[in-house]
């Protein structure tokens, strides 16, 4: 049958996941960091997802599509409610805060290991929801993937007491600017720290974060650190 149904522009989609949260029927899901219409028969064509999209990636089209199946939607909702939670915390819809106690002194424990300072999950820019609770009142760290491997004291120096977002502008598809803008604009972010590698491709991450701060209209303290390939840090 010919009917009205949503259309998602993959080029415009910034992977925030807000449309999937707004879709009460469960027709939309996140695949490889992009929103996708997973079930055409679950889309009622009313478009509650459209105003939730900050990137303007959702529109309507009239085309051949299966009829809206309310019975199947209700059955899927009931099955999802009865199913146990997934063991993996990766999807952005399963964001969580990690509570940590300060580690005991190495002299007391006889251990010299470095404790993790990560305080939330997920950490990938494209996976974390724009409105994740951890952002409220947060000091935000936006870091290139490689920085934590190059800098041996990365957890204590940068991750500690910050909410961490990571990405690689060379390997990830799309631009982070829109997602970071939405995060900064929608939440009470107290400061922004950008950590990049000295290699030229990391400039894309720095530009995205700076541009997002400008577009957000917020005036918050920010600073950029550059990690060299030998692990030293330039301020």
N, CA, C and O of each residue as an XYZ file, in Angstrom:
940
protein
N       0.836     -1.198      0.000
C       0.000      0.000      0.000
C       0.875      1.255      0.000
O       2.008      1.233      0.481
N       0.337      2.347     -0.545
C       1.032      3.632     -0.528
C       0.599      4.391      0.728
O      -0.590      4.630      0.939
N       1.562      4.763      1.549
C       1.225      5.510      2.758
C       2.389      6.396      3.191
O       3.504      6.283      2.682
N       2.097      7.287      4.151
C       3.131      8.190      4.670
C       3.984      7.454      5.684
O       3.477      6.748      6.556
N       5.300      7.634      5.552
C       6.236      6.959      6.431
C       7.464      7.855      6.595
O       7.732      8.698      5.740
N       8.202      7.680      7.674
C       9.361      8.554      7.888
C      10.529      8.156      6.988
O      10.635      7.017      6.531
N      11.392      9.126      6.753
C      12.621      8.908      5.989
C      13.773      9.510      6.783
O      13.685     10.659      7.217
N      14.846      8.758      6.980
C      16.003      9.216      7.757
C      17.180      9.463      6.822
O      17.613      8.566      6.099
N      17.689     10.681      6.846
C      18.846     11.054      6.031
C      20.113     10.673      6.788
O      20.481     11.325      7.765
N      20.775      9.617      6.333
C      21.972      9.131      7.009
C      23.113     10.116      7.017
O      23.957     10.078      7.912
N      23.157     11.009      6.026
C      24.228     12.008      5.981
C      24.051     13.058      7.071
O      25.030     13.533      7.645
N      22.809     13.418      7.355
C      22.539     14.435      8.373
C      22.537     13.865      9.789
O      22.812     14.588     10.746
N      22.232     12.583      9.928
C      22.111     11.967     11.251
C      23.424     12.076     12.019
O      24.479     11.701     11.508
N      23.358     12.592     13.248
C      24.571     12.717     14.071
C      24.693     11.615     15.117
O      25.603     11.637     15.946
N      23.780     10.658     15.079
C      23.883      9.511     15.968
C      23.494      9.759     17.412
O      23.891      8.998     18.293
N      22.720     10.816     17.677
C      22.386     11.155     19.064
C      21.417     10.157     19.696
O      21.403     10.003     20.917
N      20.607      9.478     18.879
C      19.674      8.475     19.393
C      18.366      9.016     19.928
O      17.544      8.250     20.432
N      18.151     10.337     19.829
C      16.932     10.924     20.387
C      15.684     10.474     19.632
O      14.615     10.334     20.226
N      15.815     10.250     18.334
C      14.657      9.805     17.565
C      14.228      8.405     17.986
O      13.035      8.112     18.059
N      15.204      7.540     18.263
C      14.886      6.176     18.706
C      14.176      6.200     20.055
O      13.269      5.407     20.307
N      14.605      7.132     20.926
C      13.953      7.258     22.230
C      12.534      7.802     22.078
O      11.637      7.428     22.834
N      12.333      8.684     21.098
C      11.027      9.319     20.910
C      10.033      8.406     20.196
O       8.824      8.624     20.276
N      10.531      7.392     19.501
C       9.648      6.486     18.758
C       9.015      5.493     19.719
O       9.666      4.547     20.161
N       7.742      5.707     20.042
C       7.051      4.859     21.014
C       6.787      3.452     20.472
O       6.529      2.525     21.240
N       6.854      3.301     19.169
C       6.548      2.006     18.563
C       7.786      1.120     18.410
O       7.660     -0.074     18.139
N       8.983      1.693     18.579
C      10.205      0.911     18.427
C      10.576      0.651     16.990
O      11.252     -0.332     16.688
N      10.135      1.536     16.084
C      10.442      1.344     14.667
C      11.869      1.742     14.327
O      12.427      1.265     13.340
N      12.472      2.624     15.148
C      13.801      3.153     14.872
C      14.821      2.547     15.813
O      14.553      2.364     17.000
N      15.990      2.237     15.281
C      17.091      1.720     16.100
C      18.397      2.330     15.651
O      18.459      2.973     14.603
N      19.453      2.132     16.445
C      20.773      2.666     16.124
C      21.654      1.541     15.590
O      21.834      0.516     16.247
N      22.197      1.741     14.399
C      23.087      0.769     13.777
C      24.355      1.494     13.332
O      24.304      2.436     12.540
N      25.496      1.037     13.856
C      26.790      1.656     13.524
C      26.768      3.166     13.733
O      27.312      3.928     12.933
N      26.117      3.589     14.839
C      26.115      4.998     15.185
C      25.155      5.860     14.394
O      25.220      7.087     14.477
N      24.259      5.245     13.623
C      23.284      5.999     12.830
C      21.878      5.467     13.089
O      21.684      4.275     13.328
N      20.901      6.372     13.038
C      19.506      5.958     13.203
C      19.004      5.279     11.931
O      19.268      5.744     10.823
N      18.287      4.188     12.102
C      17.744      3.448     10.961
C      16.281      3.084     11.235
O      15.907      2.804     12.374
N      15.465      3.090     10.186
C      14.093      2.600     10.291
C      14.154      1.087     10.179
O      14.320      0.545      9.086
N      14.019      0.409     11.303
C      14.205     -1.041     11.352
C      12.964     -1.815     10.924
O      13.062     -2.863     10.286
N      11.790     -1.285     11.284
C      10.539     -1.976     10.971
C       9.554     -0.995     10.355
O       9.011     -0.140     11.055
N       9.322     -1.109      9.062
C       8.369     -0.224      8.403
C       6.961     -0.431      8.933
O       6.175      0.514      9.008
N       6.638     -1.680      9.304
C       5.289     -1.960      9.799
C       5.091     -1.473     11.234
O       3.976     -1.519     11.752
N       6.177     -1.000     11.888
C       6.062     -0.424     13.218
C       5.917      1.097     13.158
O       5.589      1.721     14.167
N       6.153      1.692     12.012
C       6.073      3.151     11.865
C       4.628      3.559     11.573
O       4.056      3.164     10.557
N       4.045      4.357     12.478
C       2.651      4.765     12.289
C       2.512      6.012     11.425
O       1.398      6.423     11.100
N       3.650      6.623     11.049
C       3.613      7.790     10.176
C       3.246      9.086     10.862
O       3.060     10.099     10.188
N       3.134      9.091     12.189
C       2.762     10.309     12.911
C       3.970     11.201     13.173
O       3.831     12.416     13.308
N       5.140     10.603     13.244
C       6.360     11.393     13.304
C       6.712     12.023     14.626
O       7.209     13.149     14.650
N       6.468     11.324     15.753
C       6.919     11.849     17.044
C       8.438     11.988     17.076
O       8.983     12.774     17.851
N       9.108     11.223     16.233
C      10.570     11.247     16.183
C      11.111     12.523     15.532
O      12.223     12.956     15.831
N      10.326     13.109     14.654
C      10.825     14.231     13.852
C      11.240     15.443     14.696
O      12.354     15.932     14.511
N      10.404     15.956     15.614
C      10.825     17.114     16.401
C      11.946     16.799     17.385
O      12.595     17.715     17.891
N      12.185     15.518     17.664
C      13.255     15.148     18.601
C      14.630     15.194     17.948
O      15.645     15.202     18.644
N      14.673     15.224     16.620
C      15.954     15.179     15.903
C      16.579     16.567     15.827
O      16.002     17.460     15.206
N      17.754     16.773     16.448
C      18.390     18.087     16.416
C      19.087     18.396     15.096
O      19.468     19.539     14.843
N      19.254     17.371     14.254
C      20.000     17.549     13.003
C      19.097     17.722     11.786
O      19.591     17.929     10.677
N      17.785     17.640     11.976
C      16.867     17.757     10.835
C      17.006     16.620      9.850
O      16.829     16.805      8.646
N      17.325     15.429     10.365
C      17.576     14.289      9.482
C      16.321     13.487      9.149
O      16.379     12.563      8.338
N      15.183     13.829      9.764
C      13.964     13.037      9.575
C      12.913     13.840      8.813
O      12.623     14.990      9.144
N      12.361     13.217      7.803
C      11.286     13.836      7.018
C      10.239     12.763      6.721
O      10.390     11.607      7.115
N       9.176     13.162      6.021
C       8.139     12.214      5.629
C       8.217     11.966      4.125
O       8.645     12.826      3.354
N       7.797     10.779      3.734
C       7.634     10.486      2.318
C       6.441      9.556      2.140
O       6.083      8.804      3.046
N       5.843      9.617      0.982
C       4.761      8.687      0.652
C       5.290      7.676     -0.342
O       5.755      8.036     -1.424
N       5.216      6.417      0.028
C       5.748      5.363     -0.824
C       5.097      4.031     -0.465
O       4.309      3.934      0.475
N       5.446      3.019     -1.234
C       4.962      1.672     -0.968
C       5.584      1.169      0.330
O       6.807      1.141      0.467
N       4.746      0.774      1.275
C       5.230      0.285      2.561
C       4.151     -0.595      3.184
O       2.965     -0.392      2.922
N       4.542     -1.563      4.001
C       3.539     -2.389      4.685
C       2.701     -1.542      5.630
O       3.164     -0.519      6.135
N       1.488     -1.965      5.865
C       0.590     -1.234      6.758
C       1.116     -1.259      8.185
O       1.821     -2.181      8.596
N       0.751     -0.216      8.929
C       1.127     -0.158     10.339
C       0.461     -1.304     11.087
O      -0.753     -1.486     11.002
N       1.271     -2.089     11.830
C       0.769     -3.290     12.512
C       0.781     -3.041     14.020
O       1.774     -3.322     14.691
N      -0.321     -2.513     14.548
C      -0.380     -2.186     15.975
C      -0.276     -3.434     16.841
O       0.315     -3.390     17.920
N      -0.832     -4.525     16.389
C      -0.767     -5.763     17.164
C       0.673     -6.212     17.348
O       1.070     -6.612     18.442
N       1.457     -6.143     16.273
C       2.862     -6.541     16.345
C       3.661     -5.593     17.246
O       4.566     -6.016     17.965
N       3.310     -4.309     17.194
C       3.984     -3.323     18.037
C       3.742     -3.630     19.513
O       4.681     -3.633     20.309
N       2.499     -3.886     19.876
C       2.158     -4.181     21.262
C       2.827     -5.470     21.737
O       3.258     -5.574     22.886
N       2.906     -6.445     20.838
C       3.556     -7.706     21.192
C       5.050     -7.499     21.424
O       5.629     -8.074     22.345
N       5.668     -6.673     20.583
C       7.101     -6.394     20.731
C       7.382     -5.644     22.029
O       8.388     -5.897     22.692
N       6.493     -4.722     22.389
C       6.655     -3.979     23.636
C       6.556     -4.912     24.843
O       7.327     -4.803     25.797
N       5.607     -5.816     24.780
C       5.432     -6.754     25.885
C       6.636     -7.680     26.019
O       7.065     -7.996     27.128
N       7.177     -8.110     24.883
C       8.342     -8.994     24.904
C       9.573     -8.264     25.445
O      10.365     -8.834     26.195
N       9.720     -6.994     25.053
C      10.864     -6.208     25.525
C      10.791     -5.970     27.020
O      11.814     -5.973     27.704
N       9.578     -5.762     27.535
C       9.404     -5.518     28.964
C       9.722     -6.767     29.768
O      10.218     -6.685     30.892
N       9.433     -7.920     29.186
C       9.653     -9.174     29.899
C      11.086     -9.669     29.787
O      11.528    -10.480     30.600
N      11.819     -9.185     28.783
C      13.178     -9.679     28.538
C      14.147     -9.125     29.570
O      13.981     -7.989     30.014
N      15.173     -9.910     29.969
C      16.188     -9.408     30.902
C      17.047     -8.361     30.211
O      17.157     -8.378     28.985
N      17.661     -7.445     30.962
C      18.505     -6.428     30.351
C      19.720     -7.043     29.692
O      20.228     -8.075     30.131
N      20.183     -6.393     28.628
C      21.365     -6.873     27.927
C      22.583     -6.778     28.834
O      22.697     -5.828     29.608
N      23.506     -7.752     28.756
C      24.699     -7.694     29.600
C      25.687     -6.626     29.154
O      26.550     -6.220     29.932
N      25.574     -6.172     27.928
C      26.530     -5.194     27.407
C      26.016     -3.779     27.624
O      24.840     -3.497     27.392
N      26.899     -2.887     28.068
C      26.508     -1.502     28.319
C      26.802     -0.588     27.165
O      26.713      0.630     27.315
N      27.155     -1.137     25.995
C      27.603     -0.292     24.880
C      26.525      0.618     24.295
O      26.815      1.791     24.060
N      25.297      0.151     24.044
C      24.323      1.027     23.400
C      24.087      2.294     24.203
O      24.052      2.267     25.433
N      23.926      3.404     23.493
C      23.729      4.675     24.167
C      22.517      4.713     25.058
O      22.484      5.479     26.020
N      21.505      3.894     24.760
C      20.298      3.879     25.586
C      20.543      3.235     26.936
O      19.685      3.305     27.817
N      21.703      2.604     27.118
C      22.023      1.970     28.389
C      23.136      2.729     29.104
O      23.980      2.122     29.763
N      23.137      4.034     28.976
C      24.164      4.832     29.637
C      24.051      4.684     31.143
O      22.954      4.533     31.681
N      25.177      4.726     31.813
C      25.175      4.554     33.260
C      26.327      5.322     33.886
O      27.332      5.625     33.243
N      26.141      5.624     35.169
C      27.174      6.285     35.954
C      27.925      5.216     36.730
O      27.320      4.279     37.251
N      29.243      5.357     36.807
C      30.076      4.407     37.534
C      30.541      5.063     38.828
O      31.251      6.069     38.796
N      30.145      4.501     39.960
C      30.551      5.034     41.250
C      31.830      4.350     41.700
O      31.910      3.122     41.719
N      32.818      5.135     42.057
C      34.094      4.558     42.481
C      34.502      5.098     43.839
O      34.243      6.257     44.164
N      35.136      4.255     44.621
C      35.752      4.693     45.852
C      37.224      4.947     45.579
O      37.846      4.265     44.764
N      37.766      5.926     46.263
C      39.188      6.204     46.093
C      39.982      4.967     46.487
O      39.678      4.319     47.489
N      41.008      4.639     45.689
C      41.826      3.460     45.959
C      42.654      3.672     47.222
O      43.069      4.794     47.512
N      42.892      2.608     47.966
C      43.752      2.689     49.143
C      45.177      2.953     48.707
O      45.545      2.670     47.567
N      45.974      3.490     49.603
C      47.377      3.743     49.296
C      48.062      2.454     48.896
O      47.743      1.382     49.410
N      49.010      2.564     47.973
C      49.727      1.377     47.516
C      50.446      0.688     48.673
O      50.585     -0.535     48.686
N      50.907      1.489     49.656
C      51.609      0.912     50.798
C      50.680      0.043     51.628
O      51.110     -0.944     52.223
N      49.393      0.414     51.667
C      48.432     -0.345     52.470
C      48.011     -1.633     51.778
O      47.767     -2.651     52.426
N      47.931     -1.574     50.457
C      47.424     -2.722     49.706
C      48.519     -3.610     49.171
O      48.263     -4.744     48.768
N      49.740     -3.104     49.161
C      50.830     -3.859     48.564
C      50.694     -3.949     47.062
O      51.247     -4.848     46.429
N      49.949     -3.004     46.490
C      49.676     -3.029     45.049
C      50.024     -1.680     44.445
O      49.742     -0.639     45.039
N      50.626     -1.692     43.286
C      51.023     -0.436     42.643
C      50.218     -0.168     41.377
O      50.608      0.686     40.581
N      49.110     -0.869     41.166
C      48.328     -0.696     39.953
C      47.630      0.661     39.944
O      47.357      1.246     40.993
N      47.348      1.143     38.739
C      46.629      2.404     38.574
C      45.142      2.113     38.468
O      44.723      1.301     37.644
N      44.345      2.769     39.294
C      42.901      2.549     39.281
C      42.255      3.329     38.143
O      42.702      4.423     37.798
N      41.208      2.765     37.566
C      40.453      3.474     36.539
C      39.742      4.679     37.150
O      39.234      4.604     38.268
N      39.710      5.776     36.420
C      39.011      6.979     36.866
C      37.762      7.245     36.043
O      37.125      8.286     36.201
N      37.405      6.315     35.166
C      36.231      6.500     34.323
C      34.966      6.510     35.171
O      34.774      5.633     36.013
N      34.113      7.489     34.954
C      32.924      7.637     35.802
C      31.610      7.459     35.059
O      30.549      7.662     35.649
N      31.645      7.086     33.778
C      30.388      6.869     33.057
C      30.631      5.922     31.889
O      31.770      5.664     31.500
N      29.534      5.412     31.341
C      29.555      4.547     30.145
C      28.299      4.791     29.359
O      27.243      4.953     29.970
N      28.338      4.831     28.024
C      29.491      4.642     27.140
C      30.369      5.882     27.044
O      30.046      6.930     27.603
N      31.489      5.751     26.325
C      32.412      6.876     26.181
C      32.513      7.374     24.739
O      32.991      8.484     24.505
N      32.076      6.579     23.785
C      32.145      7.001     22.388
C      31.188      8.161     22.130
O      30.030      8.117     22.546
N      31.662      9.184     21.453
C      30.837     10.362     21.160
C      29.551      9.960     20.446
O      28.485     10.504     20.734
N      29.645      9.021     19.527
C      28.479      8.665     18.724
C      27.490      7.768     19.459
O      26.351      7.619     19.018
N      27.903      7.173     20.565
C      27.015      6.259     21.272
C      26.280      6.895     22.446
O      25.148      6.511     22.741
N      26.894      7.847     23.111
C      26.284      8.392     24.318
C      25.103      9.294     23.969
O      25.205     10.099     23.044
N      23.989      9.177     24.685
C      22.827     10.032     24.404
C      23.117     11.488     24.752
O      23.877     11.771     25.677
N      22.515     12.400     24.014
C      22.698     13.826     24.255
C      22.274     14.210     25.666
O      22.890     15.069     26.297
N      21.233     13.576     26.151
C      20.679     13.943     27.456
C      21.048     12.957     28.557
O      20.286     12.793     29.510
N      22.193     12.299     28.449
C      22.626     11.363     29.488
C      22.742     12.095     30.828
O      23.286     13.198     30.872
N      22.243     11.506     31.922
C      22.263     12.178     33.226
C      23.654     12.613     33.678
O      23.788     13.585     34.421
N      24.687     11.903     33.236
C      26.042     12.216     33.689
C      26.515     13.591     33.236
O      27.488     14.109     33.784
N      25.854     14.199     32.249
C      26.296     15.493     31.732
C      25.931     16.661     32.650
O      26.558     17.718     32.572
N      24.943     16.496     33.506
C      24.493     17.616     34.325
C      25.557     18.005     35.348
O      25.944     17.203     36.198
N      26.025     19.262     35.251
C      27.052     19.766     36.156
C      28.426     19.189     35.893
O      29.296     19.231     36.762
N      28.631     18.642     34.688
C      29.865     17.909     34.398
C      30.984     18.810     33.896
O      30.754     19.853     33.284
N      32.186     18.373     34.174
C      33.388     18.891     33.517
C      33.670     17.905     32.385
O      33.963     16.735     32.630
N      33.579     18.383     31.153
C      33.583     17.495     29.991
C      34.978     17.356     29.384
O      35.676     18.344     29.159
N      35.361     16.117     29.128
C      36.611     15.812     28.433
C      36.288     15.243     27.058
O      35.584     14.239     26.951
N      36.796     15.873     26.012
C      36.670     15.362     24.649
C      38.076     14.997     24.189
O      38.925     15.872     24.020
N      38.320     13.703     23.987
C      39.679     13.231     23.730
C      39.747     12.348     22.488
O      38.810     11.611     22.182
N      40.855     12.433     21.788
C      41.127     11.534     20.675
C      41.428     10.142     21.215
O      42.024      9.998     22.283
N      41.016      9.123     20.476
C      41.178      7.741     20.925
C      42.600      7.424     21.397
O      42.795      6.795     22.437
N      43.578      7.865     20.623
C      44.960      7.443     20.862
C      45.603      8.095     22.085
O      46.628      7.613     22.566
N      45.029      9.168     22.590
C      45.689      9.904     23.667
C      45.870      9.063     24.923
O      46.893      9.169     25.599
N      44.888      8.231     25.239
C      44.977      7.420     26.453
C      46.055      6.355     26.343
O      46.565      5.891     27.363
N      46.411      5.959     25.133
C      47.471      4.974     24.946
C      48.853      5.623     24.984
O      49.819      5.024     25.456
N      48.932      6.847     24.484
C      50.223      7.533     24.441
C      50.613      8.114     25.790
O      51.790      8.102     26.152
N      49.637      8.625     26.540
C      49.903      9.275     27.823
C      49.669      8.276     28.958
O      48.535      7.868     29.207
N      50.738      7.887     29.637
C      50.645      6.847     30.652
C      49.802      7.232     31.852
O      49.227      6.361     32.506
N      49.716      8.527     32.157
C      48.964      8.979     33.336
C      47.627      9.588     32.939
O      47.114     10.472     33.626
N      47.067      9.118     31.836
C      45.871      9.731     31.273
C      44.682      9.702     32.235
O      43.961     10.693     32.349
N      44.472      8.600     32.917
C      43.320      8.490     33.825
C      43.401      9.512     34.949
O      42.429     10.218     35.218
N      44.531      9.595     35.595
C      44.654     10.520     36.718
C      44.726     11.976     36.269
O      44.208     12.863     36.948
N      45.360     12.221     35.140
C      45.551     13.602     34.709
C      44.327     14.180     34.016
O      44.020     15.360     34.188
N      43.618     13.361     33.231
C      42.530     13.907     32.420
C      41.147     13.330     32.735
O      40.180     14.087     32.817
N      41.030     12.027     32.910
C      39.714     11.423     33.101
C      39.156     11.692     34.493
O      37.946     11.857     34.654
N      40.009     11.738     35.479
C      39.567     11.914     36.863
C      38.713     13.173     37.017
O      39.119     14.263     36.613
N      37.533     13.011     37.604
C      36.583     14.098     37.874
C      36.002     14.733     36.606
O      35.479     15.847     36.653
N      36.092     14.034     35.490
C      35.498     14.524     34.242
C      34.629     13.442     33.608
O      34.804     12.251     33.865
N      33.693     13.883     32.781
C      32.924     12.979     31.938
C      33.656     12.878     30.609
O      33.958     13.891     29.978
N      33.937     11.655     30.190
C      34.847     11.415     29.075
C      34.120     11.038     27.791
O      33.272     10.146     27.785
N      34.460     11.726     26.704
C      33.978     11.375     25.371
C      35.179     11.194     24.461
O      36.086     12.026     24.455
N      35.191     10.111     23.691
C      36.319      9.858     22.801
C      35.855      9.659     21.368
O      34.707      9.296     21.116
N      36.765      9.902     20.437
C      36.468      9.701     19.030
C      37.728      9.834     18.200
O      38.764     10.287     18.687
N      37.630      9.436     16.942
C      38.740      9.575     16.002
C      38.198     10.171     14.705
O      37.480      9.488     13.975
N      38.524     11.428     14.402
C      37.973     12.071     13.207
C      38.431     11.434     11.904
O      37.810     11.641     10.861
N      39.508     10.664     11.954
C      39.995     10.025     10.724
C      39.284      8.709     10.444
O      39.047      8.366      9.285
N      38.940      7.968     11.499
C      38.355      6.642     11.325
C      36.833      6.630     11.410
O      36.187      5.795     10.777
N      36.252      7.546     12.186
C      34.794      7.586     12.324
C      34.165      8.327     11.158
O      34.738      9.279     10.629
N      32.991      7.883     10.768
C      32.260      8.566      9.698
C      31.561      9.803     10.238
O      31.086      9.811     11.374
N      31.499     10.847      9.420
C      30.754     12.041      9.792
C      31.552     12.972     10.688
O      32.725     12.740     10.982
N      30.880     14.033     11.110
C      31.492     15.079     11.923
C      30.865     15.050     13.321
O      29.686     14.733     13.477
N      31.665     15.381     14.321
C      31.164     15.385     15.696
C      30.501     16.702     16.088
O      29.916     16.790     17.168
N      30.576     17.713     15.253
C      30.169     19.057     15.662
C      28.720     19.108     16.139
O      28.443     19.660     17.204
N      27.802     18.547     15.376
C      26.388     18.636     15.728
C      26.089     17.910     17.037
O      25.336     18.417     17.868
N      26.669     16.735     17.224
C      26.430     15.972     18.452
C      26.987     16.716     19.663
O      26.321     16.818     20.693
N      28.204     17.235     19.539
C      28.805     17.967     20.654
C      28.053     19.262     20.940
O      27.910     19.659     22.097
N      27.573     19.921     19.883
C      26.775     21.139     20.071
C      25.517     20.839     20.872
O      25.165     21.580     21.790
N      24.846     19.754     20.521
C      23.622     19.371     21.233
C      23.906     19.042     22.695
O      23.118     19.385     23.576
N      25.027     18.380     22.951
C      25.393     18.034     24.330
C      25.671     19.297     25.139
O      25.187     19.430     26.263
N      26.440     20.215     24.582
C      26.784     21.449     25.288
C      25.555     22.337     25.489
O      25.405     22.969     26.535
N      24.688     22.382     24.495
C      23.521     23.260     24.549
C      22.460     22.724     25.509
O      21.750     23.500     26.149
N      22.354     21.402     25.610
C      21.251     20.801     26.364
C      21.571     20.514     27.821
O      20.681     20.147     28.588
N      22.836     20.677     28.214
C      23.228     20.278     29.559
C      24.027     21.373     30.261
O      24.557     22.287     29.630
N      24.096     21.250     31.580
C      24.848     22.202     32.395
C      26.308     21.762     32.469
O      26.749     21.214     33.479
N      27.054     22.005     31.391
C      28.466     21.651     31.334
C      29.282     22.782     31.964
O      29.118     23.945     31.597
N      30.159     22.441     32.909
C      30.902     23.454     33.658
C      32.216     23.848     32.994
O      32.648     24.994     33.121
N      32.859     22.920     32.286
C      34.113     23.223     31.607
C      34.331     22.217     30.486
O      33.730     21.143     30.482
N      35.190     22.566     29.540
C      35.488     21.697     28.402
C      37.001     21.542     28.273
O      37.727     22.528     28.149
N      37.462     20.307     28.303
C      38.878     20.002     28.099
C      39.007     19.159     26.835
O      38.339     18.135     26.691
N      39.858     19.591     25.933
C      40.082     18.877     24.670
C      41.499     18.313     24.698
O      42.458     19.050     24.929
N      41.633     17.013     24.464
C      42.948     16.377     24.417
C      43.098     15.683     23.070
O      42.300     14.815     22.718
N      44.112     16.066     22.328
C      44.338     15.542     20.983
C      45.781     15.081     20.848
O      46.638     15.427     21.662
N      46.034     14.300     19.813
C      47.408     13.926     19.501
C      48.043     15.027     18.644
O      47.342     15.886     18.110
N      49.359     14.993     18.520
C      50.058     16.007     17.743
C      49.890     15.815     16.242
O      50.203     16.720     15.468
N      49.401     14.653     15.818
C      49.253     14.365     14.391
C      48.166     15.256     13.783
O      47.191     15.580     14.461
N      48.317     15.660     12.509
C      47.391     16.623     11.883
C      45.933     16.185     11.873
O      45.045     17.024     12.022
N      45.662     14.890     11.700
C      44.263     14.454     11.582
C      43.470     14.713     12.858
O      42.242     14.799     12.818
N      44.167     14.840     13.999
C      43.472     15.114     15.256
C      42.934     16.537     15.308
O      42.141     16.874     16.187
N      43.364     17.370     14.367
C      42.833     18.726     14.318
C      41.335     18.743     14.096
O      40.659     19.690     14.498
N      40.803     17.703     13.460
C      39.371     17.628     13.212
C      38.578     17.541     14.502
O      37.498     18.122     14.609
N      39.105     16.820     15.480
C      38.431     16.704     16.770
C      38.454     18.041     17.513
O      37.449     18.459     18.088
N      39.598     18.697     17.494
C      39.711     19.998     18.152
C      38.774     21.020     17.515
O      38.098     21.772     18.217
N      38.735     21.047     16.176
C      37.856     21.998     15.474
C      36.393     21.723     15.797
O      35.618     22.651     16.029
N      36.019     20.447     15.813
C      34.619     20.095     16.104
C      34.218     20.562     17.495
O      33.132     21.113     17.674
N      35.081     20.348     18.477
C      34.760     20.735     19.855
C      34.681     22.253     20.000
O      33.774     22.764     20.657
N      35.622     22.976     19.395
C      35.608     24.433     19.477
C      34.387     25.012     18.766
O      33.742     25.929     19.275
N      34.073     24.471     17.585
C      32.912     24.946     16.833
C      31.622     24.659     17.593
O      30.710     25.484     17.615
N      31.553     23.491     18.214
C      30.372     23.131     19.004
C      30.180     24.099     20.165
O      29.052     24.484     20.475
N      31.265     24.488     20.798
C      31.174     25.433     21.912
C      30.643     26.777     21.430
O      29.824     27.403     22.103
N      31.107     27.219     20.270
C      30.628     28.484     19.703
C      29.146     28.396     19.349
O      28.377     29.308     19.650
N      28.748     27.297     18.711
C      27.355     27.136     18.290
C      26.402     26.971     19.469
O      25.226     27.323     19.378
N      26.903     26.444     20.556
C      26.041     26.210     21.722
C      25.599     27.508     22.380
O      24.587     27.543     23.081
N      26.364     28.583     22.151
C      26.046     29.849     22.784
C      26.440     29.912     24.251
O      26.099     30.866     24.951
N      27.161     28.893     24.718
C      27.578     28.845     26.119
C      28.956     29.497     26.289
O      29.791     29.445     25.386
N      29.178     30.100     27.436
C      30.472     30.682     27.768
C      31.030     29.915     28.961
O      30.728     30.226     30.113
N      31.846     28.913     28.668
C      32.415     28.077     29.728
C      33.923     27.992     29.532
O      34.408     28.152     28.412
N      34.670     27.742     30.601
C      36.130     27.614     30.467
C      36.489     26.426     29.587
O      35.849     25.377     29.667
N      37.503     26.584     28.753
C      37.945     25.479     27.915
C      39.459     25.523     27.758
O      40.082     26.576     27.894
N      40.037     24.367     27.472
C      41.480     24.270     27.313
C      41.812     23.104     26.404
O      41.112     22.091     26.393
N      42.889     23.255     25.638
C      43.344     22.211     24.725
C      44.713     21.708     25.168
O      45.615     22.499     25.445
N      44.861     20.386     25.232
C      46.145     19.754     25.501
C      46.525     18.911     24.283
O      45.665     18.278     23.671
N      47.794     18.904     23.937
C      48.284     18.090     22.829
C      49.256     17.047     23.360
O      50.241     17.382     24.017
N      48.974     15.782     23.072
C      49.838     14.684     23.492
C      50.757     14.315     22.334
O      50.295     14.049     21.225
N      52.048     14.300     22.597
C      53.015     13.902     21.581
C      53.098     12.388     21.523
O      52.675     11.703     22.453
N      53.638     11.867     20.437
C      53.713     10.414     20.275
C      54.633      9.760     21.302
O      54.553      8.551     21.516
N      55.512     10.548     21.947
C      56.367      9.976     22.989
C      55.694     10.032     24.360
O      56.292      9.631     25.359
N      54.451     10.527     24.416
C      53.692     10.547     25.655
C      53.736     11.844     26.431
O      52.971     12.019     27.380
N      54.610     12.754     26.052
C      54.659     14.043     26.741
C      53.462     14.894     26.338
O      52.872     14.684     25.279
N      53.107     15.856     27.188
C      51.892     16.657     26.989
C      52.260     18.129     26.855
O      53.003     18.676     27.671
N      51.727     18.760     25.814
C      51.906     20.178     25.587
C      50.618     20.896     25.948
O      49.540     20.443     25.565
N      50.700     22.002     26.674
C      49.499     22.751     27.039
C      49.374     23.999     26.155
O      48.425     24.769     26.305
